[in-house]
């Protein structure tokens, strides 16, 4: 499992899950932006198109994330296990 972004440097925690998908952990997109909780649902992402849409949704809401996050994930040949 490899974390591409962690809460220490970003508003999102996204990583490659051992079960063959990318997971956005405790995703802000599952709740209104006024309050954050670690009990928010995780989002499972199974393909690159959904990954790009998911990261764009975070960006559109102004969530902080590493520069070139999508490109960094796409460069990982093992991103879906």
SULBEL-V606726 format. One record per residue. N is the residue number from 1. SS is DSSP state (H for helix, E for strand, C for the rest). PSI is psi as a letter, one per 40 degrees, with the letter a starting at -180 (999 if undefined). OMEGA is omega as a letter, one per 40 degrees, with the letter a starting at -180 (none if undefined). Layout:
n->N ss->SS psi->PSI omega->OMEGA
n->N ss->SS psi->PSI omega->OMEGA
This chain:
n->1 ss->C psi->h omega->a
n->2 ss->E psi->h omega->i
n->3 ss->E psi->h omega->i
n->4 ss->E psi->d omega->a
n->5 ss->E psi->h omega->a
n->6 ss->C psi->i omega->i
n->7 ss->C psi->e omega->i
n->8 ss->C psi->d omega->a
n->9 ss->C psi->e omega->a
n->10 ss->C psi->i omega->i
n->11 ss->C psi->e omega->a
n->12 ss->C psi->i omega->i
n->13 ss->E psi->h omega->a
n->14 ss->E psi->h omega->a
n->15 ss->E psi->i omega->i
n->16 ss->E psi->h omega->a
n->17 ss->E psi->i omega->a
n->18 ss->C psi->e omega->i
n->19 ss->C psi->e omega->i
n->20 ss->C psi->f omega->i
n->21 ss->E psi->i omega->i
n->22 ss->E psi->h omega->a
n->23 ss->E psi->h omega->i
n->24 ss->E psi->h omega->a
n->25 ss->E psi->h omega->a
n->26 ss->C psi->f omega->a
n->27 ss->C psi->h omega->i
n->28 ss->H psi->d omega->a
n->29 ss->H psi->e omega->a
n->30 ss->H psi->e omega->a
n->31 ss->C psi->i omega->i
n->32 ss->C psi->i omega->a
n->33 ss->C psi->e omega->a
n->34 ss->C psi->e omega->a
n->35 ss->C psi->h omega->i
n->36 ss->C psi->i omega->i
n->37 ss->C psi->i omega->i
n->38 ss->C psi->e omega->i
n->39 ss->C psi->e omega->i
n->40 ss->C psi->i omega->i
n->41 ss->C psi->i omega->i
n->42 ss->C psi->i omega->i
n->43 ss->E psi->h omega->i
n->44 ss->E psi->h omega->a
n->45 ss->E psi->h omega->a
n->46 ss->C psi->e omega->i
n->47 ss->C psi->i omega->a
n->48 ss->H psi->d omega->i
n->49 ss->H psi->d omega->i
n->50 ss->H psi->d omega->i
n->51 ss->H psi->d omega->a
n->52 ss->H psi->d omega->i
n->53 ss->H psi->d omega->a
n->54 ss->H psi->d omega->i
n->55 ss->H psi->d omega->i
n->56 ss->H psi->d omega->i
n->57 ss->H psi->d omega->i
n->58 ss->H psi->d omega->a
n->59 ss->H psi->d omega->a
n->60 ss->H psi->d omega->i
n->61 ss->C psi->e omega->i
n->62 ss->C psi->e omega->i
n->63 ss->C psi->h omega->i
n->64 ss->C psi->h omega->i
n->65 ss->C psi->i omega->a
n->66 ss->C psi->i omega->i
n->67 ss->C psi->i omega->i
n->68 ss->C psi->f omega->a
n->69 ss->H psi->d omega->a
n->70 ss->H psi->d omega->a
n->71 ss->H psi->d omega->i
n->72 ss->H psi->d omega->i
n->73 ss->H psi->d omega->a
n->74 ss->H psi->d omega->i
n->75 ss->C psi->e omega->i
n->76 ss->C psi->h omega->a
n->77 ss->C psi->d omega->a
n->78 ss->C psi->f omega->a
n->79 ss->C psi->d omega->i
n->80 ss->C psi->f omega->i
n->81 ss->C psi->999 omega->none
